[in-house]
Amino acid sequence: MVEATDNLLLFAPSLSSLHAMCIHMEWFQFAYGWHTAWEKSEVIILNSAPSPIQSVSMPTTDLSPSASSYCIPMTPVSLHHDQIQFLHVSMNDPASQFRLLSSLVSTFLIPKSHHHFPLSVLQKIINQLLISTIWAHISLHQVLPSQASSLQSMISSLVHTHLPFPFHPSPDILFSPSNSYGFGFISIPHLNSSLALNGLLQDLNHHIFMFQQMACITIADWECSILHCIFPFSLSGLKSSFLHHCCSLPFSFILAHNVL
């Protein structure tokens, strides 16, 4: 992974291939006056044994006026194994995402007041400041249904600590929309499920043909290698749960299947 013109993931079968990709990328963006933020970049080796090596050298460009065009400088980049982190999100790792979201909820501070805020004000504060942040993170990577329910329970407890009532509010009422006689707090399980389904639909109908084909190939591989030629989203395929296949299938696809 490198931090270039935009946030990018570069996949290569070997280090020499990755070197070639990176130097072409550097030359391309150098023409526009840009330079890779190598201190934010990392190299990830997938499906390999752990190595004591902590960094590898990657080719870059020298911005100094006296730089030679015949000499390609190298810069050290940190090396990691098997876990891809992109846009500060661990890919295909709902446990890491849940820990991040839990810390957001547990460290969230409601503004202090001499009087208890009414429930409508608490709803505005939590929806606009806390759940909007959670929404941004969940849109990049969803969590397990049980984890989404735990996050919702944490938010319910947070609301309870700022209410003068001795009992916890009912989640069914607290997280239902106002037109259904609820208090209008955004439901984390519903948000998590809807984003997973929407992501699957977008992948299968992507405007870039290559992305659409990759989504179809993934489902075809799922059908042939795991379900013995049963389409995962058929009536027969929906009877099974694949939440334990996080290492072999995209988690967003598994979650969308579980929702259906």
Beta strands, then each sheet from edge to edge (+ up, - down):
strand 1: 2-3
strand 2: 7-8
strand 3: 42-45
strand 4: 55-59
strand 5: 74-81
strand 6: 85-86
strand 7: 89-90
sheet 1: 1+ 2-
sheet 2: 3+ 5+ 4-
sheet 3: 6+ 7-
end
